[in-house]
Amino acid sequence: MRILGIESSCDETGVALVDASGSATPRLLGHALHSQIEMHQAYGGVVPELASRDHIRRVLPLTDAVLAQAGLPLRAVDAIAYTRGPGLAGALLVGSGVACALGFALGKPVIGVHHLEGHLLSPFLSADPPEFPFVALLVSGGHSQLMRVDGVGRYELLGETIDDAAGEAFDKSAKLLGLPYPGGPALSRLAQQGDAQAYKFPRPLLHSGDLDFSFAGLKTAVLTQVKRLAHAHPDGPATLHLADPLSAQQKADVAASVQAAIVEVLVKKAFMAIRRTGLRRLVVAGGVGANALLREQLGAACAQAGVRVHYPELHLCTDNGAMIALAGGMRAQAGLAAVDAAEAGGYPFDVKPRWPLADLRLPSALTG
């Protein structure tokens, strides 16, 4: 069973093809990705309307490229998976529309995939795939969650952010330092030149006793520190040029200190989840999972505790079509996706911009 996957939830257009024959982990046959970073840089963040229009331009050429990589014609596709949510409504509708149109034209089923489920399962495409059950740390620009994962579609929410996610803390702190979009990776690069002990930023909810996260207070602490360094009044207005008076070393020290605070919270909460569940396997997924310091500290802590840790390949940490095709394939293998479009009432041209992973219900991602 060959499944074409389409990702269009935000600012990356991704298409991929996997072979989900039999019971083995789906095998990647080809994938292509277009990032809109350069287009959005002029605005300092993602512009939803521009993102949607660019998805329209990119998705079909990327599909042709993937099929060429795989050496297969479009008619060889057995099902089309697409990101149903969460994400930007207009951007999601592009992927949904293309998937349903292809499904109708080919007479093939479509599978609506949860974006976070794609991230959660993406390490199965790595050279060191995990085994169920495991604890998953999902960390991205919009999500910070800890899940217990017992199988495909069998997810228990252990903890989540109550305000800003880890990725948002990276991005907003980067903006306060005047760093270009995308802020998180820029801050991490700058942090390599800084002293992580220079400023003592708070570690929110580190000793709360639960598995929830909170990074809004950290962002406020960074704002206060940057204003102090810039000789601005702590209650004055924040602007993108606020950090201009800071020296290069001050900016690097702030970046390193911010990163250290975020990573410490993520590592300690992840190990708290490991202890409470009694599981000995950890999966880290999402864009923040590419952070070098997070990987270094988690790797060291896991090695000391005898816990296996798994990551997606670096090029699959950000949004991509491979994780959507994989999730669609694994759901189909587990009998959790409709095998005939008629079972879902035809081709449901709908999306879920807000869709908590905890609300993902069995037996099908097409219903609900």
N, C-alpha and C positions, 0 to 999 in steps of 0.2 A: 504494500500500500504506500503510494508516494503522496506526500502531503506538501502542498505549497503554503508557505506562511507569509503573511503580510503584516508589518508593523508600521503604524502611522500615528501613534498616540501623542507625539509632541513635536520635536524638532529633528528627528531622524526618520528617514524612509528606509525600511529594511525589507528585503524579500529573500526567502530561502526555500530550499527543497530538501526534504528528508525522506529516507526510505524507512518506513515503519513496519516492514514485513515481519511476521512472526512475533516472538516475544522478546527479542533482543532490543536493547536501547536503540531508538531510531538513529540512523546513520546520516550524517550531513552529506548531501550530494552537491550542493552549491549554495552560495549566498552572496549577496551584494548589499551595500549600504551607502546611503548618501546622507551626510551631515549638513545641517543648515546653519552651523555655527557662524560661518563667515557672513551670511546674510543678516543674522540677528545682531551681530556685534555692534553695528552702527546704532542700535537702539538700546543696548545694554541689557537685553533680555529677549525672551521669545515673544514675538508678535503673532497671536493666534491666526489672524486672517492671512498673513503672509505665509505662515507655516502650512496652512491648509492648501493654499494655491500651489505651493512648491511640491507638496505631496502629489498633487494631481499631475504635475509635469514629470515627476520622477518614477512613479510606481510601475508603469508599463515598460519603460526602457529597462528598469532594473529586473523586471520579470523576464524579459527577453535575455538579459545577460545571464541570469541564473540558469535558465533552461539550456543556454549555450554551454555553460560550464558543465552541466550534467550530461550534455549530449542527448537530450530528450526533447520530443515535441510537446506542445501544450496538452495534447490529447492523452499523454501518458500520466497526467496528474489525476489522482483518484479522489482527492478532497482538497478544499481550500480552507486554511485556518487564518483568522484575522484577529487583531486586537479589538475586542468589543469594549474594553474599558479597563481601568479608569484612564482619563486623559482629557485632552482638549476636544470638545464636542465636534467642532468642524473638522479637525484632523482625523478623529476616529471615523467620521462619516465617509471620508475618502477611502480608507481601507475597507470599511464595511461595504461601500457601494461597489468597489472593484471586485471584492470577493464574491458578493452575491451575483454580480453580473457574470463573472466567469463561471460560477457554479451553475447558473441558469443556462448559459450558452453550452456548457459541456455536459449538462445533466448530472452534475456531481454534487455531493453534499458540502455544506459549509459548516465550520466549527468556530463559534465565538469563543475566544480565549481571554482569560483574565491576564492583564499585563503583568501583575505581580507573580502569578503562577508561572509565567514564562521565565521571569528572573529566578524564581525559586528553583526551577528545574534545570536552568541553564548549565550548572556544573556537570550534568550528565553528558554534556558534549565535550568535556575536558579529557585530558589524557589520564586523569585520576578521578574517575566518576565515583560518586558516593553510593551508599546502599541505604535503603530504608531500615529502621527509622533514624531520624536525625533532628537536631535543633537547627533551625534556619535563622540567620541574622540577615534581614532584608534592609539594606541601607541605600537610599537614593536621594535625589533632590526633594522628593515629596513624601517619602515614606521612611520610617524607622520602626521596624517591627521584629519581634521574636516569635517564632512559630515552632510548634512541635509538628513534625511531618512524619506520619506513619505510612504513607503511600500516596499515590496520585489521587487528589481530591479529598484526602484525609488530613485536614489541617486544624490545629488547635492554636488559637491566638494566646500567647503567653504574656505579651506586653507590647505596647506601642507608644508613639509619641503623643503627648497631650497638647502640643503646640507645634513649634518648628521642628522639622526633621533634621537629621545630621547634615544632609546635603544642603539644606537651606542655611544652616549655621555657617557652613563653609562659604556659600555664595554671598550671603549678606555681610559677613566679615570681610570678604574680599572687596566688596563694593565700598565699604568704609575705608579701605586702604587704597582706593582708587585703582584697583586692578581690573583688567579688561574681562569681559564676558568670554567664555564661561569662567566664573570666579573660582570655583572649587579647585580645579586643576592648577590654576594660576597661583592660588594661595599655597598649595602643596609644594609647588616648585620653589616658590620664594622661601618657604619654611626651611628648606635644605640649607639656606645660608644664615639662619637665625639661631638664637639661643632659646630653647623651649622652657628654660627656667627664668627667663627675663621678667615675665609678668605672671602673677598667680591668678589665673582666671577660674571662676567657679566651675565645679563639676555637678551640674543640677541633678537632683534625685539619685546621686551616687549611693547614698546611705538611706534611701527611702524604704528599703525592705521589699519593694516590689520590682517588677520587670519593666516598668514604664520608663519613657524617656521624656526629657524636656530640655530644649535648647534655646528658647526665647530669652531666658535670663542671661545666658552666655552672650548672646548677641548684644544685649543691653550693656553688659560689662565691657565688651569690646568697644562699643560706641563711647562709653565714658572714658576709657583709657586713651582712645585715639584723640578725643577732644582735649584731654589733659596734656597729652604730648604735643598737640598742636597749639597749646596756649589758648584754647577756646573755652568759654564758660561751659560748665557741664550741662547746663540747661539750654544752651543755645541750639539753633537749628542745625541739623545734619545735612550736609550736601555732598555731592560726589567729589568735590574738590577739598573736602575737609582735611584730608590727609596730606595735601600738598606740602605743608611745612615740615612734615616728618622727614627725617633722614632715611636713606636707603637701609641702614642697619636697624633703625627703629621699626620700620615696616617689616623687615625680615624677622625681627624678634617677636613682634606681635603675631605674625603669621605662624611662627613655630609654636608659640605659647597657645594659640587658639587650637591648632591641630592637636597638640598634646592633650588638651582638655577634652576634646571630642573623642579622640581615640581611647583615652583612659576609660571614659564612660562606656563606650561600646564594648571594649574588651571585658571589663568587670561585669557588666550586665549579661553578656553572652555566657560567661562562666557561671554566673549565678543560675542561669537557665539550665546549663549543663548539670550542675549539682542537683537542682530541684527535680529534673526529669530522670536523672540517673543514666542518661544516654551518653555514649562515648564518641559521638560523631557530630561535627559542626559543619554547616554549609554557610558560606558567606556570599551574598549575591547583591546585585545592584551597582550603580555607578560608583558609590563610595567604596565598594569592595575592591576597587583598583588602587586605592590609596596605599602607597608603599609602607608608610609607618604602621598602618593598621595591619597589613599582612605580616610585617616583621614582628610586631608585638603579639599578635594572635598566634603566629607560628611558634614563637618561643614559649608562650604560655601553654599551648596545646602539647608541645613536645615534652614539657616538664610534667604535665598532668596525664600523659598517655592518652590524649584525645586526638582523633583524626580530624583534620580540617581540610575542607575542599573549597575551591574557588572556581568560577568560570575562567576560561582563557581570557587574557586581558582584553582582546579585541571583541569579546562577547559580554563585557561588563556593562557597557552602555546599551541603550535600546537597540534591538536588532531583530531581523526577521527569523534568524535561526532559532531563537528561543521560543518564538511563537509557533513555528512549524514543529519544533520538538514537543511543546506542550500539547499541541493538537494531536500529534502522533501518539504520545503516551496516554492521552485521554482515550483515544480510539482503541489502543491496545487493551486498556483496562475496562473497556465497555462503557465508558462514561460520556461518550460523544455520539450523537445521532449518526447512524450509518446511512440514513436516507433522509433527504431534505424534507420529504413529506411528513416525517415524524415530528418535525418542528413547525409544521404549518406552512411549508414553503420556504422562501428565502427571507428571513427576518431582517429587513434593512433597518436595524436599530443599534444603538450604542448605549453604553452606561458610563458617562463621564465621572460619576461618583459611584464606586462599586467596591466596598470593603471586601477584602479577600475572605474574611470570616463569613460573609454572606454567600459565598460560592456553594451552591447546593448540588447534591447528586439528584438524578444521574446524568444530567446534561448541562453543559455551559450554554446551550442554545435556548433553554427554557428559563423561566424566572422573571 
